Amino acid sequence: MMQTIKRFWLNLSVGILGLIVGFVNLLRWFDNNSLTKELIIGITCLSLGSVWIIYVLVKNKNDKKSNS
């Protein structure tokens, strides 16, 4: 049980970290409009981070349902 809780928080923190990295890169792109590398990295990290958090939350909800 403790392992599952640790895995949940680890997965959630990875998703939040992806959102932070994406947001920071988009802020860099807003400051310097000519660099498209920051835009691509920002959009990619934000997208993957959002999808990962949704996946973790849905999986956790389904696991709790199946265990009940």
Secondary structure, 3 states (H helix, E strand, C coil): CHHHHHHHHHHHHHHHHHHHHHHHHHHHHHHCCCCHHHHHHHHHHHHHHHHHHHHHHHHHHHHHHHHC
